């Protein structure tokens, strides 16, 4: 029997598997596809996801494969500069294609000791008081104490559980692909610039100096089965409708379609089965938030599930996964809805767009909106009024190094600037670091394995209360 089976070997699933392995959990990842997916749905990592990679010692790998930049126009394509003074030591976007992100996370999970089985499709499940039985196409049955569905927007796990997925169906569909273009680059740029004045879901973006482009164009209608990829001829037809030319597109590497459906699972847990990533929430790709949202689901769930399996989880810890992550997803769905309305060509949305553009000239407004998209404005409700509690802690510069370098093992951490506190009884779960930072103006902080602050103060009795709340009963002396 496995401890955890993860259905879906995408970024969310492999990140979760690696998080579980940090705590010695025996985990199996079942991936339906036999070969790595070529489609480039996501183009990069946001600030919070970059921080996550730094927390786990992976950032250098990602930086070597990507490109750092601070792009304008991140909210609804409104052309405003990257905000100043974002609360992060990693205040940039990392341009990195999704297949590269997937490869790096798969390598990380395998190095950590996870087992990954490509070409394994989940078709059935049942659960009892002891665990979950998973049935694969072909009839094989596997057993685990827990199952996590990270199997995408059309999640088989979610459907088998009968969990509702309310929201809005797709009203518009967009074609996306990677192909070669024969029209000269200068002409492509001129045409695209003109069209994008009114149609934001149109674009041809060059991929290096190869003559290959990432092409996006609105489809004629919403196809009932969007799993069927479009044809090259369909791309040509739609390009001619919008641009009067098909740009001589040819030799596609991959072609796909996506809609603007917006849905959120009614619940993230059913007994011993959880949902994460697109299996729990789908939305239009505005702001590029989907992959990043899934990675942070994995970061939140991983240590809690490991704590339960390790026997030290306090009562109700697993329930905090939905309590914390469901509202975050709801907020992302709302901001993509808002961005979608602001990108409509109608007079009303365009008037509102012009008004918001003026408001974004205020640095605080610009910083707030971008901060929500890149994930650093998230604050979980821990019932504490201190402004730091519930928020993730930035990568502080300490006298002896950097904060995130101390978090690679996925354990809790007490950063103690007083030197007078103790984690005795919890030292098997929480590291005690006595160090100081000019960037931290509180005596001490207790940080959960996912980087969120659980307590601030200097009182040992209060600290022990918070340790028990998040890390269970103290070990026997």
C-alpha positions in Angstrom: 0.0 0.0 0.0 1.2 3.5 -0.8 0.7 6.4 1.6 -0.5 8.7 -1.1 -1.5 8.3 -4.8 -1.5 11.4 -6.9 -3.6 11.3 -10.0 -2.0 13.6 -12.5 1.7 14.2 -13.2 1.5 17.8 -14.2 3.2 20.7 -12.3 0.7 20.5 -9.3 1.0 16.7 -9.0 4.8 16.5 -9.2 5.2 19.5 -6.8 2.9 17.7 -4.4 4.8 14.5 -4.7 8.1 16.2 -3.9 6.6 18.0 -0.9 5.4 14.6 0.5 8.7 13.0 -0.1 10.4 15.7 2.0 8.7 14.0 4.9 9.3 10.4 3.9 5.8 9.7 2.5 5.6 6.8 0.1 4.0 8.4 -3.0 3.0 7.2 -6.4 2.1 9.6 -9.3 -0.2 8.3 -12.0 0.0 10.2 -15.2 -2.4 9.4 -18.0 -0.2 10.6 -20.9 2.6 8.3 -21.9 4.9 11.0 -23.2 5.6 14.6 -21.9 3.1 17.2 -23.2 4.5 19.6 -25.7 1.9 22.3 -25.3 3.0 25.6 -23.8 0.0 26.7 -21.9 2.0 28.6 -19.2 4.8 31.0 -20.1 6.3 31.6 -16.7 6.3 31.7 -13.0 5.0 34.5 -10.8 6.7 36.0 -7.8 5.2 33.7 -5.2 6.0 30.6 -7.2 9.6 31.9 -7.7 9.7 32.2 -3.9 8.4 28.7 -3.5 11.3 27.4 -5.7 13.7 29.4 -3.5 12.2 27.9 -0.4 12.9 24.4 -1.7 16.3 25.0 -3.1 15.2 24.8 -6.7 15.5 28.4 -7.9 19.0 28.1 -9.5 17.7 25.3 -11.7 14.8 27.5 -12.9 16.9 30.6 -13.3 19.3 28.7 -15.6 16.4 27.7 -17.9 14.4 30.9 -17.8 14.6 34.7 -18.3 13.9 37.3 -15.6 11.9 40.3 -16.5 9.5 42.9 -15.1 6.8 43.3 -17.7 4.2 46.0 -18.2 0.5 45.4 -18.8 0.0 42.5 -16.4 -3.5 43.3 -15.3 -6.0 43.0 -18.2 -3.3 44.1 -20.6 -3.4 47.6 -19.3 -0.1 49.2 -20.3 1.3 50.2 -16.9 4.8 49.6 -15.7 5.9 46.9 -13.3 5.2 48.3 -9.8 8.0 49.5 -7.6 8.6 48.1 -4.1 6.8 44.8 -4.4 7.2 43.0 -1.0 9.6 40.3 -2.3 13.3 39.7 -2.7 12.3 38.0 -6.0 10.2 40.8 -7.5 10.2 39.6 -11.1 8.5 37.2 -13.5 10.5 34.2 -14.7 9.8 33.5 -18.4 10.0 29.7 -18.7 7.8 27.5 -20.9 5.5 25.0 -19.2 7.2 21.9 -20.6 10.5 23.1 -19.0 8.8 23.8 -15.7 7.3 20.3 -15.9 10.6 18.6 -16.6 12.3 20.4 -13.7 9.6 19.5 -11.3 9.5 15.9 -12.5 13.2 15.6 -12.0 12.8 17.1 -8.5 10.1 14.6 -7.6 12.1 11.7 -8.8 15.2 12.8 -7.0 13.2 13.1 -3.8 12.2 9.4 -4.3 8.6 9.7 -5.8 7.5 6.9 -8.1 5.9 8.2 -11.4 4.1 6.0 -13.8 3.3 7.5 -17.2 0.5 6.0 -19.3 -1.6 5.2 -16.2 -5.1 6.4 -16.4 -7.4 6.4 -13.4 -10.9 5.2 -14.2 -12.4 4.3 -10.9 -12.0 4.7 -7.1 -13.6 3.7 -3.9 -12.7 4.5 -0.3 -13.2 3.2 3.2 -12.0 4.0 6.7 -8.5 2.7 6.0 -7.7 4.0 2.5 -8.6 4.4 -1.1 -8.7 1.8 -3.9 -7.8 3.2 -7.3 -8.7 1.4 -10.5 -6.6 1.9 -13.7 -7.6 1.5 -17.3 -6.8 -2.1 -18.0 -8.2 -3.3 -14.7 -5.2 -2.9 -12.3 -6.1 -1.8 -8.8 -3.8 0.1 -6.4 -4.3 1.0 -2.8 -3.3 4.0 -0.8 -4.2 5.7 2.5 -5.0 8.9 0.6 -5.6 10.0 -3.0 -5.1 13.5 -4.5 -6.7 14.4 -7.8 -4.4 16.7 -9.7 -5.8 15.6 -13.0 -6.8 18.8 -14.6 -10.0 20.7 -15.4 -11.8 17.6 -16.7 -10.7 15.7 -13.6 -11.8 12.1 -13.5 -11.3 12.0 -9.7 -13.6 15.0 -9.2 -16.3 13.4 -11.4 -16.0 10.0 -9.7 -16.5 11.7 -6.3 -19.6 13.6 -7.6 -18.2 16.9 -6.4 -20.0 19.8 -8.0 -18.1 22.2 -10.2 -20.3 25.3 -10.4 -19.5 28.4 -12.4 -19.9 29.7 -15.9 -19.4 27.7 -19.1 -17.2 28.9 -21.8 -18.6 31.8 -23.8 -15.6 32.3 -26.0 -12.9 30.0 -27.3 -9.4 30.8 -28.4 -6.9 28.9 -30.6 -3.4 28.6 -29.4 -0.4 27.0 -31.1 3.3 27.1 -32.0 4.2 27.2 -35.7 6.4 28.8 -38.3 5.6 32.1 -40.1 6.8 33.2 -43.5 5.7 36.9 -43.2 8.7 39.2 -42.3 8.9 40.0 -38.6 8.5 43.7 -39.1 5.2 43.2 -40.9 4.0 40.8 -38.3 4.7 43.2 -35.5 2.9 46.1 -37.3 -0.2 44.1 -38.0 -0.4 42.6 -34.5 0.1 46.0 -32.9 -2.8 47.5 -34.8 -5.2 44.5 -34.1 -4.4 44.4 -30.4 -5.7 47.9 -29.9 -9.2 46.4 -29.9 -8.7 42.6 -29.7 -6.5 41.5 -26.8 -6.9 37.8 -27.6 -4.9 38.1 -30.8 -1.2 37.8 -31.1 1.9 36.3 -32.8 4.9 36.2 -30.5 8.3 35.3 -31.9 10.1 32.4 -30.2 13.8 33.3 -30.5 15.3 33.7 -34.0 13.9 30.5 -35.5 11.0 31.9 -37.4 8.7 30.1 -35.0 5.9 31.9 -33.3 3.3 31.4 -30.6 0.0 32.2 -32.2 -3.2 33.1 -30.5 -6.5 34.0 -32.3 -10.2 33.9 -31.3 -12.1 30.8 -32.6 -15.3 31.1 -34.5 -17.3 29.5 -31.8 -17.1 27.3 -28.7 -16.5 23.7 -29.6 -18.4 21.2 -27.5 -15.3 18.9 -27.1 -12.3 21.2 -26.6 -10.0 18.2 -26.1 -10.0 17.9 -29.9 -7.2 20.1 -31.2 -7.8 22.6 -34.0 -6.4 22.1 -37.5 -3.8 24.4 -39.1 -6.5 25.3 -41.7 -8.7 26.5 -38.8 -5.8 28.8 -37.7 -5.3 30.1 -41.2 -9.0 30.9 -41.6 -9.3 32.8 -38.3 -6.1 34.7 -38.9 -7.4 35.9 -42.2 -10.7 37.0 -40.6 -8.8 39.2 -38.1 -5.7 40.2 -40.0 -6.6 39.8 -43.7 -3.6 37.4 -44.0 -2.7 34.0 -42.5 1.0 35.1 -42.2 2.0 32.0 -44.2 1.8 29.9 -41.0 3.0 26.3 -41.5 4.8 23.4 -39.7 2.9 23.5 -36.4 4.7 21.9 -33.4 1.4 21.7 -31.5 -2.1 23.2 -31.7 -4.7 23.5 -28.9 -7.8 25.5 -27.9 -9.0 26.9 -24.6 -12.2 28.6 -23.4 -13.1 31.1 -20.7 -15.0 28.7 -18.5 -14.8 29.7 -14.8 -15.6 27.0 -12.3 -14.7 26.2 -8.6 -15.2 22.9 -6.9 -17.8 22.9 -4.2 -15.3 21.3 -1.9 -11.7 20.2 -2.0 -12.0 17.1 0.1 -14.2 14.0 0.2 -13.1 11.7 3.0 -9.6 10.5 2.0 -9.6 12.1 -1.4 -8.5 15.7 -2.1 -8.5 17.9 -5.2 -5.7 20.4 -6.2 -4.8 22.5 -9.2 -7.1 22.7 -12.2 -9.1 19.7 -10.8 -10.3 22.2 -8.2 -10.6 25.4 -10.2 -10.5 26.6 -13.8 -10.5 30.1 -15.2 -9.4 32.0 -18.2 -5.6 32.4 -18.5 -5.6 36.1 -17.8 -2.6 37.1 -15.8 -1.1 33.6 -16.2 -2.3 32.5 -12.8 -3.4 28.9 -13.3 -0.1 26.9 -13.0 1.0 29.2 -10.1 -2.2 28.7 -8.2 -1.8 24.9 -8.5 1.8 24.9 -7.2 0.7 26.8 -4.2 -2.2 24.3 -3.6 0.5 21.6 -3.5 2.7 23.6 -1.1 -0.3 24.1 1.3 -1.5 20.5 1.2 1.8 18.6 1.2 3.0 19.2 4.7 -0.4 18.8 6.2 -1.0 15.5 4.6 2.5 14.4 5.6 1.7 15.5 9.2 -1.4 13.3 9.3 0.5 10.3 7.9 3.3 11.0 10.4 0.9 10.9 13.3 1.6 14.4 14.6 -1.1 16.5 12.9 -3.3 18.4 15.3 -7.0 17.9 15.0 -8.5 19.6 12.0 -5.3 20.4 10.2 -6.3 18.7 7.0 -9.5 20.7 7.0 -7.5 23.9 6.9 -6.4 23.0 3.3 -9.9 23.9 1.9 -10.4 26.7 4.4 -7.3 28.4 3.2 -7.1 27.6 -0.5 -10.7 27.7 -1.6 -11.1 31.4 -0.9 -7.8 32.1 -2.7 -9.1 30.3 -5.8 -12.4 32.2 -5.6 -10.4 35.4 -5.6 -8.4 34.4 -8.7 -11.7 33.5 -10.4 -13.0 37.0 -9.6 -10.0 38.8 -10.8 -10.0 36.9 -14.1 -13.7 37.7 -14.5 -12.9 41.3 -13.9 -10.0 41.3 -16.4 -12.2 39.6 -19.0 -14.8 42.3 -18.7 -12.2 45.0 -19.0 -10.9 43.4 -22.2 -14.2 43.4 -24.0 -14.5 45.9 -26.9 -17.9 47.3 -25.9 -18.2 51.0 -25.0 -19.0 50.3 -21.3 -16.1 48.0 -20.5 -13.7 50.3 -22.5 -14.8 53.3 -20.4 -14.2 51.4 -17.2 -10.8 50.3 -18.6 -9.8 53.9 -19.2 -10.9 54.8 -15.7 -8.9 51.9 -14.1 -5.9 52.8 -16.2 -5.9 56.3 -14.6 -6.2 54.8 -11.2 -3.2 52.5 -11.8 -1.1 55.6 -12.2 -1.2 55.6 -8.4 1.7 53.4 -7.4 -0.3 51.9 -4.5 -3.1 50.8 -6.9 -0.8 49.3 -9.4 1.2 47.5 -6.7 -2.0 46.1 -5.1 -3.4 44.7 -8.4 -0.2 43.1 -9.5 0.5 41.8 -6.0 -2.8 39.9 -6.1 -2.0 38.4 -9.5 1.5 37.3 -8.5 0.3 35.8 -5.2 2.0 37.9 -2.6 -1.1 39.6 -1.3 -2.6 36.3 0.0 -3.4 36.3 3.7 -5.0 33.3 5.4 -7.3 34.0 8.3 -5.6 32.6 11.5 -7.7 34.8 13.8 -4.7 37.0 14.7 -4.8 40.8 14.1 -1.0 41.2 13.6 -0.4 42.2 10.0 2.2 39.5 9.4 0.2 36.5 10.7 -1.4 34.6 7.8 0.9 36.1 5.2 3.9 34.4 3.7 7.2 35.8 4.9 9.5 37.3 2.3 13.0 35.9 1.8 14.7 37.9 4.5 18.4 38.8 4.5 19.7 37.4 7.8 23.1 38.1 9.5 24.1 34.6 8.6 22.5 34.1 5.2 19.0 34.1 3.7 15.7 32.9 5.2 14.6 30.7 2.3 17.9 28.8 2.4 16.8 27.5 5.8 13.5 26.1 4.5 14.6 23.5 2.0 13.6 20.6 4.1 9.9 21.6 4.3 9.9 21.9 8.2 8.4 24.6 10.4 10.8 27.3 11.4 11.1 29.7 14.4 13.2 32.7 13.5 14.2 34.0 17.0 15.8 37.4 17.1 15.8 37.4 21.0 17.6 34.1 21.5 15.4 33.4 24.5 12.7 31.2 23.0 12.6 27.4 22.6 10.9 24.7 20.5 11.6 21.9 22.9 9.1 19.2 22.3 8.7 20.1 18.6 12.3 20.0 17.5 11.5 17.0 15.3 9.1 19.2 13.3 10.3 22.8 13.8 13.8 24.3 13.3 14.9 26.9 15.8 17.1 29.6 14.2 18.6 32.3 16.3 19.5 35.1 13.9 18.6 38.7 13.2 17.4 40.7 10.1 17.2 44.4 9.6 14.1 43.7 7.5 12.1 42.2 10.4 10.8 44.5 13.1 9.3 41.8 15.5 11.1 39.8 18.1 10.3 36.4 16.6 8.2 34.7 14.0 7.0 31.1 13.7 6.8 30.1 10.0 4.9 27.1 8.7 6.5 24.7 6.1 4.6 26.6 3.3 6.2 29.9 4.4 3.2 31.5 6.0 3.6 33.2 9.4 1.7 31.3 12.2 2.8 33.5 15.1 4.6 36.7 16.0 5.9 37.7 19.4 8.3 37.0 22.2 6.1 35.2 24.8 7.1 31.5 25.3 3.7 30.4 26.5 2.0 32.0 23.4 4.6 30.3 21.2 3.9 26.9 22.7 0.2 27.4 22.1 0.8 28.1 18.4 3.3 25.3 18.1 0.6 22.9 19.4 -2.0 24.5 17.1 0.0 23.9 13.9 2.5 21.1 14.8 0.5 19.0 17.2 1.3 17.8 20.7 4.9 18.0 21.9 7.0 14.9 21.8 7.5 13.1 25.0 10.6 14.0 26.9 
